[in-house]
Amino acid sequence: MSLSKNTPIKEVLGDFEDLPLYQAIHAYEGSMIFSRLDGYATTAAGGLLFRGHADAEADNSAGASGAKNVRVRRGNYRAQVTLASVAITDQGKDVYASDDGTLTLTSTGNSRVGKVARYVTTNTCIVEFQAGVGADVANHEHTADTDGGMLTSPLISTGIKDANGNEIVTFGATATAVNEIKISNAATGNGPVLEAVGETNVDLTIKGKGTGAINMGVNTGKFGFFAATAVVQQNHIADPSGGATNDAEARTAINAILDALEAYGLLKTS
């Protein structure tokens, strides 16, 4: 609620903080420490939030979660580190951790820990570590609001992953692209829309992989267009209620519709 009197904040001083270690974790001095989704500290990176370097060894290999704490250096600080294949042109680039002792410039599956501050020599550089700042905050640009405000135009370069780090959607890139897919939601009584936009006339192509089909419908009711050999095609319309399937009649009707659409230039079959 809104304040009605002077309420000084309790400032936390110092460059270190103690974090509860996850079960069976042995953190060595100098280990990079990350926060799991359940709040416990761990030495496994895997895209988790970087919390800092362990200031001293903390062995919880035989303990339950939270049985021991690990003291980490917090905030921003610089250190000379080993970073394989770092070049003088990498200054300012984001740095990631693949485990508690390995740094990389590769983001996929790794945790962001800071930026290259200065190149030193082969495989060696100064990194400005940014403890507590994850990729979700540090790697986005705001186009309309200031940092810390609403994120209005995030750049997602390769895809979207789930909470386990598995790919949900991946994106391909075309250097001269002008056409794209638009997804619109809808009010009550209307369905959402997936459409092609860009030029005046734009095709929308949906395809499976290999002999995979494009299925539309739920349960046993589906409308299939299959790219496999004709004798193994499964084009049919099944009765969702479990009734008989009229394959011959359905194929005849479908072919007639497709022929008409092609004749009017509304469908490409090649």
C-alpha positions as CSV (number, residue, x, y, z in Angstrom):
1,M,0.0,0.0,0.0
2,S,1.1,3.7,-0.3
3,L,3.4,5.0,2.4
4,S,1.9,7.3,5.0
5,K,5.1,7.9,7.0
6,N,8.9,8.0,6.6
7,T,10.0,4.4,5.9
8,P,13.8,4.1,5.5
9,I,14.9,1.1,3.4
10,K,17.2,-1.5,5.0
11,E,20.2,-1.2,2.7
12,V,22.3,-4.4,2.3
13,L,25.9,-3.5,2.3
14,G,28.9,-5.4,1.1
15,D,30.0,-7.2,-2.1
16,F,29.0,-10.7,-1.0
17,E,25.8,-12.6,-0.2
18,D,25.1,-16.2,1.0
19,L,22.9,-18.4,-1.1
20,P,21.4,-21.8,-0.1
21,L,22.9,-24.6,-2.1
22,Y,20.9,-27.2,-3.9
23,Q,21.2,-30.8,-2.7
24,A,24.4,-32.8,-3.6
25,I,26.2,-29.7,-5.0
26,H,29.9,-29.1,-4.3
27,A,30.9,-25.6,-5.2
28,Y,34.6,-24.8,-5.3
29,E,36.2,-21.4,-4.8
30,G,35.8,-19.6,-8.1
31,S,32.9,-21.6,-9.3
32,M,30.2,-19.6,-11.2
33,I,26.9,-20.0,-9.3
34,F,23.4,-19.9,-10.8
35,S,19.9,-19.9,-9.4
36,R,17.6,-22.8,-10.1
37,L,13.9,-22.1,-10.7
38,D,13.2,-23.4,-7.2
39,G,15.4,-20.7,-5.7
40,Y,18.4,-22.9,-4.7
41,A,21.9,-22.2,-5.9
42,T,23.7,-24.6,-8.2
43,T,26.9,-24.9,-10.3
44,A,24.9,-26.1,-13.4
45,A,24.4,-23.3,-15.9
46,G,21.9,-24.4,-18.6
47,G,20.4,-21.0,-19.1
48,L,19.8,-20.2,-15.4
49,L,20.4,-16.8,-13.8
50,F,24.0,-16.1,-13.0
51,R,24.5,-15.0,-9.3
52,G,28.3,-14.6,-9.0
53,H,31.5,-16.4,-8.3
54,A,31.9,-18.5,-5.2
55,D,34.2,-16.7,-2.7
56,A,35.0,-19.9,-0.9
57,E,34.5,-23.6,-1.2
58,A,31.1,-24.9,-0.1
59,D,30.5,-28.7,-0.1
60,N,26.9,-29.8,0.1
61,S,27.4,-33.0,-1.7
62,A,26.0,-35.0,1.2
63,G,23.4,-32.6,2.3
64,A,19.8,-31.7,1.5
65,S,18.8,-28.6,-0.3
66,G,19.6,-25.5,1.8
67,A,21.8,-27.5,4.3
68,K,24.7,-25.3,3.4
69,N,25.2,-21.8,1.9
70,V,27.7,-20.6,-0.7
71,R,29.0,-17.1,-0.5
72,V,29.1,-15.4,-3.8
73,R,30.5,-12.0,-5.1
74,R,27.5,-10.0,-6.3
75,G,27.0,-7.0,-8.5
76,N,29.3,-6.0,-11.4
77,Y,33.0,-6.8,-11.2
78,R,35.9,-7.4,-13.6
79,A,38.2,-10.4,-13.8
80,Q,40.8,-11.7,-16.2
81,V,39.6,-15.1,-17.5
82,T,40.1,-17.8,-20.1
83,L,37.7,-17.5,-23.0
84,A,38.5,-19.9,-25.9
85,S,38.9,-18.2,-29.3
86,V,38.2,-14.7,-28.1
87,A,39.4,-12.0,-30.5
88,I,40.1,-8.3,-30.2
89,T,36.9,-7.7,-32.3
90,D,34.8,-9.5,-29.6
91,Q,35.1,-6.5,-27.1
92,G,31.6,-5.6,-26.0
93,K,30.1,-9.0,-26.9
94,D,28.0,-11.0,-24.4
95,V,29.7,-13.8,-22.5
96,Y,28.0,-17.0,-21.4
97,A,28.8,-20.0,-19.2
98,S,28.3,-23.6,-20.2
99,D,29.2,-24.8,-16.7
100,D,30.7,-23.4,-13.5
101,G,34.2,-23.0,-14.9
102,T,33.8,-22.6,-18.7
103,L,33.1,-19.4,-20.6
104,T,31.9,-19.1,-24.2
105,L,30.5,-16.6,-26.7
106,T,27.8,-19.1,-27.6
107,S,24.4,-18.3,-26.2
108,T,22.5,-21.5,-27.0
109,G,21.8,-23.5,-23.9
110,N,24.1,-21.4,-21.8
111,S,23.8,-18.7,-19.1
112,R,24.7,-15.1,-19.7
113,V,27.3,-13.9,-17.2
114,G,28.6,-10.6,-18.6
115,K,30.5,-8.9,-21.4
116,V,34.0,-8.9,-22.9
117,A,35.5,-5.7,-21.5
118,R,39.0,-5.9,-23.0
119,Y,41.0,-8.3,-25.1
120,V,44.3,-9.4,-23.5
121,T,45.9,-12.1,-25.6
122,T,45.0,-15.5,-27.2
123,N,42.2,-17.1,-25.3
124,T,42.4,-14.5,-22.5
125,C,40.4,-11.4,-21.9
126,I,38.9,-9.2,-19.2
127,V,35.2,-9.9,-18.6
128,E,32.9,-7.6,-16.8
129,F,30.7,-10.0,-14.8
130,Q,27.1,-8.9,-14.2
131,A,25.8,-11.0,-11.4
132,G,22.0,-11.1,-11.2
133,V,21.5,-9.8,-14.7
134,G,20.1,-12.5,-17.0
135,A,19.8,-12.6,-20.8
136,D,16.1,-11.7,-20.6
137,V,17.1,-8.3,-19.2
138,A,20.5,-7.6,-20.8
139,N,20.0,-8.7,-24.4
140,H,16.9,-6.8,-25.3
141,E,16.5,-3.4,-26.8
142,H,13.6,-1.1,-25.9
143,T,12.3,0.9,-28.8
144,A,9.6,3.1,-27.1
145,D,10.2,2.8,-23.3
146,T,13.2,3.3,-21.2
147,D,15.2,0.4,-19.7
148,G,13.1,-1.3,-17.0
149,G,9.8,-0.3,-18.6
150,M,7.5,-2.3,-20.9
151,L,9.4,-4.3,-23.5
152,T,7.8,-3.3,-26.8
153,S,9.9,-4.8,-29.5
154,P,12.1,-7.8,-28.5
155,L,14.4,-9.3,-31.0
156,I,14.1,-13.1,-31.1
157,S,16.7,-14.3,-33.6
158,T,16.5,-18.1,-33.7
159,G,13.4,-19.3,-31.9
160,I,11.5,-19.8,-28.7
161,K,12.2,-22.5,-26.1
162,D,10.1,-24.0,-23.3
163,A,11.1,-24.1,-19.6
164,N,13.2,-27.2,-20.1
165,G,15.2,-25.5,-22.9
166,N,13.6,-27.5,-25.7
167,E,12.6,-25.8,-28.9
168,I,9.0,-24.9,-29.4
169,V,9.3,-22.7,-32.5
170,T,12.3,-22.0,-34.6
171,F,12.8,-19.1,-37.1
172,G,14.4,-19.2,-40.5
173,A,15.9,-16.0,-42.0
174,T,15.7,-14.6,-45.5
175,A,17.9,-11.6,-46.1
176,T,15.5,-9.8,-48.5
177,A,12.2,-10.9,-46.8
178,V,9.2,-8.7,-47.3
179,N,6.4,-11.2,-46.6
180,E,5.6,-12.7,-43.2
181,I,3.0,-14.4,-41.1
182,K,0.6,-12.4,-39.0
183,I,-1.3,-13.9,-36.0
184,S,-4.4,-12.1,-34.7
185,N,-6.6,-12.8,-31.8
186,A,-10.4,-12.4,-31.8
187,A,-13.3,-11.3,-29.8
188,T,-16.1,-13.6,-28.5
189,G,-17.7,-15.5,-31.3
190,N,-14.8,-15.2,-33.8
191,G,-11.8,-17.4,-34.4
192,P,-8.2,-16.2,-34.3
193,V,-6.5,-15.7,-37.7
194,L,-3.2,-17.0,-39.1
195,E,-2.5,-15.1,-42.4
196,A,0.2,-14.2,-44.9
197,V,0.9,-10.4,-45.1
198,G,3.4,-8.3,-47.0
199,E,2.9,-7.8,-50.8
200,T,-0.5,-7.4,-52.4
201,N,-0.8,-11.2,-53.2
202,V,1.1,-13.6,-50.9
203,D,0.8,-17.4,-50.8
204,L,0.8,-19.2,-47.4
205,T,2.7,-22.5,-47.5
206,I,2.2,-25.2,-44.9
207,K,4.2,-28.4,-45.2
208,G,5.2,-31.4,-43.3
209,K,8.6,-33.1,-43.1
210,G,9.5,-36.1,-45.2
211,T,6.3,-38.2,-45.6
212,G,4.7,-36.4,-42.7
213,A,1.1,-35.2,-43.3
214,I,-0.8,-32.0,-42.7
215,N,-3.7,-32.9,-40.4
216,M,-6.6,-30.6,-39.6
217,G,-9.1,-31.5,-37.0
218,V,-9.3,-33.3,-33.6
219,N,-9.9,-36.8,-32.4
220,T,-10.9,-39.1,-35.3
221,G,-12.2,-36.3,-37.5
222,K,-9.5,-35.0,-39.7
223,F,-9.0,-33.6,-43.2
224,G,-5.6,-34.8,-44.6
225,F,-3.5,-33.7,-47.5
226,F,-0.6,-36.2,-47.8
227,A,2.6,-36.0,-49.9
228,A,3.5,-39.7,-49.8
229,T,3.1,-42.2,-52.7
230,A,-0.4,-42.2,-53.9
231,V,-1.1,-45.8,-53.0
232,V,-0.4,-45.1,-49.3
233,Q,-2.2,-41.8,-49.1
234,Q,-4.7,-41.6,-46.3
235,N,-6.9,-38.8,-47.7
236,H,-10.2,-39.2,-46.0
237,I,-12.9,-37.5,-43.9
238,A,-13.9,-39.5,-40.9
239,D,-17.1,-39.0,-38.9
240,P,-16.0,-37.4,-35.6
241,S,-18.8,-39.3,-33.9
242,G,-17.3,-42.6,-34.8
243,G,-19.6,-43.4,-37.8
244,A,-18.5,-45.0,-41.1
245,T,-15.9,-43.3,-43.3
246,N,-16.9,-42.6,-46.9
247,D,-13.4,-42.5,-48.4
248,A,-14.4,-42.8,-52.1
249,E,-17.1,-40.1,-51.9
250,A,-14.8,-37.9,-49.8
251,R,-11.9,-38.1,-52.2
252,T,-14.2,-37.4,-55.2
253,A,-15.6,-34.3,-53.4
254,I,-12.2,-33.1,-52.3
255,N,-10.7,-33.5,-55.8
256,A,-13.6,-31.6,-57.3
257,I,-13.1,-28.7,-54.9
258,L,-9.3,-28.7,-55.5
259,D,-9.8,-28.7,-59.3
260,A,-12.2,-25.8,-59.0
261,L,-9.8,-23.8,-56.8
262,E,-6.9,-24.5,-59.2
263,A,-9.0,-23.5,-62.2
264,Y,-9.8,-20.1,-60.6
265,G,-6.1,-19.6,-59.7
266,L,-6.8,-19.9,-56.0
267,L,-4.7,-23.0,-55.4
268,K,-1.3,-24.2,-56.6
269,T,-0.8,-28.0,-56.7
270,S,2.8,-28.0,-58.0
